[in-house]
Amino acid sequence: MKLSEMPKHESQDKKNIESSYDEMKNCSADELRARLVKEIQSQKSRGVFDYDALMSSIERIKAYLPAETYENMLRIVESLR
């Protein structure tokens, strides 16, 4: 499916993902961890943090990650729970 054939919301989602990737691709590990901590704190303060959904997302991308990266993600998320 071409971008022009995608429903409008999917096309916008793809643009948002690309924009986020471009914004974060050159960040250091410390910068990325700080962003994650900030986002989780923000979600917790708004009462919308969903640990199970976050873990589910990590499990869905597990096959695309090096084992060390996956394990680091699990440790980071667990420490922020």
LODONU-628398 format. One line per field, with one value per atom (N, C-alpha, C): atom name; residue in three letters; residue number from 1; x, y negated, z. Coordinates in pm, 1 decimal, padded with zeros to 6 digits, always signed. Example, Ala and Ser with C-alpha at 12.3 -4.5 7.8 and 13.67 -1.06 7.14 Angstrom:
<recs>
atom	N;CA;C;N;CA;C
res	ALA;ALA;ALA;SER;SER;SER
n	1;1;1;2;2;2
u	+01319.0;+01230.0;+01320.0;+01285.0;+01367.0;+01290.0
v	+00569.0;+00450.0;+00330.0;+00225.0;+00106.0;-00003.0
w	+00780.0;+00780.0;+00780.0;+00708.0;+00714.0;+00787.0
</recs>
This chain:
<recs>
atom	N;CA;C;N;CA;C;N;CA;C;N;CA;C;N;CA;C;N;CA;C;N;CA;C;N;CA;C;N;CA;C;N;CA;C;N;CA;C;N;CA;C;N;CA;C;N;CA;C;N;CA;C;N;CA;C;N;CA;C;N;CA;C;N;CA;C;N;CA;C;N;CA;C;N;CA;C;N;CA;C;N;CA;C;N;CA;C;N;CA;C;N;CA;C;N;CA;C;N;CA;C;N;CA;C;N;CA;C;N;CA;C;N;CA;C;N;CA;C;N;CA;C;N;CA;C;N;CA;C;N;CA;C;N;CA;C;N;CA;C;N;CA;C;N;CA;C;N;CA;C;N;CA;C;N;CA;C;N;CA;C;N;CA;C;N;CA;C;N;CA;C;N;CA;C;N;CA;C;N;CA;C;N;CA;C;N;CA;C;N;CA;C;N;CA;C;N;CA;C;N;CA;C;N;CA;C;N;CA;C;N;CA;C;N;CA;C;N;CA;C;N;CA;C;N;CA;C;N;CA;C;N;CA;C;N;CA;C;N;CA;C;N;CA;C;N;CA;C;N;CA;C;N;CA;C;N;CA;C;N;CA;C;N;CA;C;N;CA;C;N;CA;C;N;CA;C;N;CA;C;N;CA;C
res	MET;MET;MET;LYS;LYS;LYS;LEU;LEU;LEU;SER;SER;SER;GLU;GLU;GLU;MET;MET;MET;PRO;PRO;PRO;LYS;LYS;LYS;HIS;HIS;HIS;GLU;GLU;GLU;SER;SER;SER;GLN;GLN;GLN;ASP;ASP;ASP;LYS;LYS;LYS;LYS;LYS;LYS;ASN;ASN;ASN;ILE;ILE;ILE;GLU;GLU;GLU;SER;SER;SER;SER;SER;SER;TYR;TYR;TYR;ASP;ASP;ASP;GLU;GLU;GLU;MET;MET;MET;LYS;LYS;LYS;ASN;ASN;ASN;CYS;CYS;CYS;SER;SER;SER;ALA;ALA;ALA;ASP;ASP;ASP;GLU;GLU;GLU;LEU;LEU;LEU;ARG;ARG;ARG;ALA;ALA;ALA;ARG;ARG;ARG;LEU;LEU;LEU;VAL;VAL;VAL;LYS;LYS;LYS;GLU;GLU;GLU;ILE;ILE;ILE;GLN;GLN;GLN;SER;SER;SER;GLN;GLN;GLN;LYS;LYS;LYS;SER;SER;SER;ARG;ARG;ARG;GLY;GLY;GLY;VAL;VAL;VAL;PHE;PHE;PHE;ASP;ASP;ASP;TYR;TYR;TYR;ASP;ASP;ASP;ALA;ALA;ALA;LEU;LEU;LEU;MET;MET;MET;SER;SER;SER;SER;SER;SER;ILE;ILE;ILE;GLU;GLU;GLU;ARG;ARG;ARG;ILE;ILE;ILE;LYS;LYS;LYS;ALA;ALA;ALA;TYR;TYR;TYR;LEU;LEU;LEU;PRO;PRO;PRO;ALA;ALA;ALA;GLU;GLU;GLU;THR;THR;THR;TYR;TYR;TYR;GLU;GLU;GLU;ASN;ASN;ASN;MET;MET;MET;LEU;LEU;LEU;ARG;ARG;ARG;ILE;ILE;ILE;VAL;VAL;VAL;GLU;GLU;GLU;SER;SER;SER;LEU;LEU;LEU;ARG;ARG;ARG
n	1;1;1;2;2;2;3;3;3;4;4;4;5;5;5;6;6;6;7;7;7;8;8;8;9;9;9;10;10;10;11;11;11;12;12;12;13;13;13;14;14;14;15;15;15;16;16;16;17;17;17;18;18;18;19;19;19;20;20;20;21;21;21;22;22;22;23;23;23;24;24;24;25;25;25;26;26;26;27;27;27;28;28;28;29;29;29;30;30;30;31;31;31;32;32;32;33;33;33;34;34;34;35;35;35;36;36;36;37;37;37;38;38;38;39;39;39;40;40;40;41;41;41;42;42;42;43;43;43;44;44;44;45;45;45;46;46;46;47;47;47;48;48;48;49;49;49;50;50;50;51;51;51;52;52;52;53;53;53;54;54;54;55;55;55;56;56;56;57;57;57;58;58;58;59;59;59;60;60;60;61;61;61;62;62;62;63;63;63;64;64;64;65;65;65;66;66;66;67;67;67;68;68;68;69;69;69;70;70;70;71;71;71;72;72;72;73;73;73;74;74;74;75;75;75;76;76;76;77;77;77;78;78;78;79;79;79;80;80;80;81;81;81
u	+00084.6;+00000.0;+00089.6;+00058.9;+00133.6;+00083.6;+00169.0;+00130.8;+00004.3;-00006.1;-00123.2;-00250.8;-00236.8;-00352.8;-00395.9;-00314.5;-00344.2;-00457.9;-00543.4;-00644.1;-00575.4;-00643.4;-00582.5;-00518.9;-00586.9;-00530.6;-00403.7;-00396.8;-00275.9;-00162.0;-00192.9;-00091.7;-00036.0;-00122.7;-00078.9;+00002.6;-00038.6;+00037.7;+00178.7;+00189.1;+00319.6;+00405.5;+00347.6;+00423.1;+00467.6;+00381.2;+00417.2;+00532.7;+00528.0;+00634.9;+00766.1;+00759.9;+00880.7;+00937.8;+00851.0;+00894.2;+00960.9;+00899.5;+00956.5;+01092.1;+01100.1;+01226.9;+01335.7;+01303.0;+01401.1;+01447.3;+01355.0;+01386.3;+01478.1;+01463.4;+01536.2;+01654.3;+01671.9;+01772.2;+01915.2;+01943.2;+02079.9;+02097.8;+01996.4;+02005.0;+02093.4;+02160.6;+02240.5;+02146.8;+02201.0;+02121.3;+02068.1;+02150.3;+02106.3;+01992.0;+02000.9;+01893.5;+01763.3;+01774.8;+01655.2;+01593.1;+01676.9;+01625.5;+01556.9;+01615.2;+01554.6;+01419.5;+01408.9;+01280.3;+01176.5;+01219.9;+01128.9;+01079.6;+01170.8;+01134.5;+01034.7;+01063.1;+00975.1;+00835.7;+00831.2;+00702.2;+00623.3;+00689.4;+00620.3;+00569.4;+00651.0;+00606.9;+00486.0;+00488.7;+00376.2;+00249.8;+00263.0;+00147.8;+00094.6;+00184.9;+00141.7;+00066.9;+00117.4;+00051.7;-00086.0;-00103.3;-00235.0;-00324.3;-00267.7;-00344.9;-00367.6;-00279.8;-00299.6;-00187.3;-00091.4;+00018.7;-00035.2;-00000.7;-00047.1;+00074.7;+00122.0;+00240.3;+00221.0;+00105.1;+00080.0;+00084.6;+00029.6;+00033.1;+00176.2;+00254.2;+00393.9;+00470.6;+00451.1;+00519.6;+00474.5;+00347.4;+00295.9;+00361.6;+00380.4;+00446.1;+00590.1;+00657.9;+00796.4;+00802.4;+00708.9;+00706.2;+00680.1;+00598.2;+00568.1;+00690.0;+00781.1;+00898.7;+01023.0;+01007.6;+01120.1;+01197.8;+01129.7;+01194.9;+01286.5;+01264.7;+01343.3;+01459.5;+01471.7;+01573.2;+01684.4;+01806.2;+01911.7;+01873.0;+01913.4;+01875.9;+01914.4;+02031.8;+02077.6;+01987.3;+01944.3;+01854.8;+01720.8;+01668.2;+01540.8;+01551.0;+01656.9;+01674.1;+01691.4;+01763.5;+01778.4;+01643.9;+01563.4;+01430.9;+01347.3;+01351.2;+01274.6;+01321.3;+01452.3;+01506.5;+01466.5;+01474.3;+01439.2;+01292.1;+01206.7;+01062.8;+01028.5;+01088.4;+01062.4;+01106.7;+01220.2;+01269.0;+01180.7;+01105.2;+01018.7;+00875.2;+00848.5;+00711.6;+00669.2
v	+00117.3;+00000.0;-00124.3;-00214.6;-00339.4;-00435.7;-00530.3;-00631.1;-00703.8;-00731.9;-00804.2;-00720.9;-00588.1;-00500.0;-00471.9;-00512.7;-00486.0;-00576.0;-00522.8;-00610.0;-00727.2;-00839.0;-00962.4;-00944.4;-00877.5;-00862.5;-00778.2;-00675.6;-00593.2;-00673.1;-00754.5;-00839.8;-00938.3;-00996.0;-01089.7;-01017.7;-00896.7;-00817.4;-00791.4;-00756.3;-00729.9;-00855.7;-00970.3;-01096.2;-01126.6;-01100.8;-01123.8;-01033.5;-00909.7;-00814.5;-00858.5;-00895.9;-00941.1;-01067.0;-01157.5;-01280.6;-01249.6;-01160.7;-01122.3;-01054.5;-00969.1;-00900.3;-01001.1;-01092.6;-01193.4;-01277.1;-01306.0;-01387.4;-01313.4;-01181.4;-01105.8;-01025.4;-01013.4;-00921.0;-00954.4;-01078.3;-01115.2;-01138.7;-01105.1;-01122.8;-01013.6;-01049.3;-00950.4;-00861.2;-00753.7;-00663.2;-00737.4;-00824.7;-00901.7;-00996.4;-01060.5;-01150.5;-01073.9;-00957.6;-00876.6;-00827.3;-00786.6;-00741.4;-00857.0;-00975.9;-01093.1;-01124.8;-01111.5;-01134.6;-01032.0;-00907.1;-00801.6;-00828.1;-00862.6;-00892.0;-01008.1;-01112.2;-01229.5;-01193.1;-01113.0;-01073.7;-00986.7;-00893.3;-00807.5;-00889.7;-00982.2;-01068.6;-01151.6;-01202.0;-01280.7;-01195.5;-01073.9;-00984.9;-00949.0;-00924.5;-00891.4;-01008.3;-01130.5;-01246.9;-01270.9;-01231.0;-01244.8;-01123.0;-01019.9;-00899.2;-00810.7;-00818.8;-00739.9;-00639.3;-00627.7;-00533.5;-00391.4;-00312.5;-00174.9;-00083.2;-00032.9;+00053.0;+00174.3;+00237.8;+00358.5;+00328.2;+00215.2;+00177.7;+00150.7;+00086.9;+00059.9;+00190.9;+00282.2;+00411.3;+00489.0;+00480.2;+00546.5;+00490.4;+00359.7;+00296.1;+00344.0;+00352.7;+00400.1;+00543.8;+00626.1;+00766.3;+00775.7;+00686.5;+00690.1;+00656.1;+00574.1;+00536.9;+00618.3;+00708.6;+00790.4;+00855.8;+00907.6;+00978.1;+00887.6;+00758.0;+00662.4;+00601.6;+00639.3;+00579.7;+00678.0;+00626.3;+00712.8;+00753.1;+00871.2;+00923.0;+00825.4;+00766.0;+00673.1;+00549.7;+00498.7;+00382.5;+00417.1;+00532.2;+00577.8;+00589.1;+00652.1;+00669.1;+00534.2;+00442.1;+00308.5;+00236.7;+00250.8;+00187.6;+00241.8;+00372.7;+00432.5;+00379.8;+00371.7;+00320.1;+00174.8;+00093.7;-00047.9;-00064.7;+00002.8;-00010.0;+00041.5;+00152.5;+00206.5;+00108.7;+00042.4;-00053.0;-00177.3;-00204.8;-00323.9;-00293.2;-00169.9;-00124.5;-00189.0
w	+00000.0;+00000.0;+00000.0;-00087.6;-00095.3;+00010.3;+00048.0;+00145.9;+00101.2;-00027.9;-00079.0;-00071.6;-00060.4;-00052.4;+00091.1;+00186.7;+00327.2;+00374.0;+00461.1;+00521.1;+00589.5;+00598.1;+00647.9;+00785.7;+00879.2;+01013.2;+01012.2;+00927.3;+00918.7;+00858.6;+00760.8;+00699.2;+00801.4;+00883.5;+00986.5;+01093.2;+01130.0;+01226.7;+01174.8;+01047.4;+00987.2;+00991.3;+00961.0;+00965.8;+01108.1;+01206.5;+01346.0;+01389.0;+01346.9;+01380.6;+01316.3;+01189.0;+01119.6;+01185.8;+01224.1;+01289.5;+01423.7;+01500.8;+01630.4;+01611.5;+01512.4;+01485.0;+01449.6;+01358.6;+01318.7;+01437.2;+01526.5;+01643.8;+01741.0;+01751.5;+01853.2;+01802.6;+01672.5;+01620.1;+01659.7;+01688.8;+01725.4;+01874.9;+01953.2;+02098.5;+02160.2;+02266.8;+02339.4;+02421.5;+02472.9;+02556.9;+02679.4;+02737.9;+02854.7;+02820.2;+02704.2;+02661.1;+02638.2;+02575.6;+02549.5;+02680.3;+02773.7;+02903.8;+02976.1;+02970.8;+03034.8;+02972.3;+02841.1;+02773.5;+02817.5;+02828.7;+02872.0;+03013.5;+03103.2;+03241.8;+03245.8;+03170.1;+03167.3;+03115.5;+03010.2;+02953.2;+03051.2;+03116.6;+03213.0;+03330.7;+03379.8;+03489.4;+03447.8;+03326.2;+03275.0;+03267.7;+03215.5;+03206.3;+03344.6;+03439.1;+03575.6;+03638.0;+03618.0;+03677.8;+03617.1;+03490.5;+03425.7;+03451.1;+03514.7;+03544.2;+03423.7;+03322.8;+03201.6;+03175.9;+03269.5;+03249.9;+03254.1;+03153.0;+03143.1;+03126.6;+03238.2;+03240.7;+03149.4;+03157.5;+03077.8;+02927.8;+02886.8;+02744.6;+02699.3;+02784.4;+02751.3;+02735.9;+02829.1;+02821.0;+02696.8;+02664.3;+02545.0;+02419.1;+02415.1;+02300.8;+02287.6;+02398.9;+02397.2;+02347.7;+02392.7;+02348.7;+02197.8;+02143.3;+01999.3;+01914.1;+01965.9;+01887.1;+01924.0;+02015.6;+02064.6;+01949.9;+01851.6;+01741.2;+01659.1;+01666.9;+01588.1;+01666.5;+01792.7;+01880.0;+01911.7;+01926.1;+01980.2;+02123.2;+02165.8;+02298.1;+02409.3;+02398.9;+02502.0;+02510.6;+02396.4;+02394.9;+02457.5;+02422.2;+02478.8;+02630.6;+02678.6;+02823.2;+02893.6;+02830.8;+02887.9;+02897.2;+02793.1;+02794.4;+02909.8;+02928.6;+03037.9;+03173.6;+03192.4;+03318.9;+03342.2;+03239.0;+03252.0;+03287.1;+03215.9;+03239.9;+03380.5;+03419.7;+03553.5;+03661.9;+03639.5;+03740.1;+03750.5;+03646.7;+03645.1;+03684.3;+03705.9;+03738.5;+03865.0
</recs>
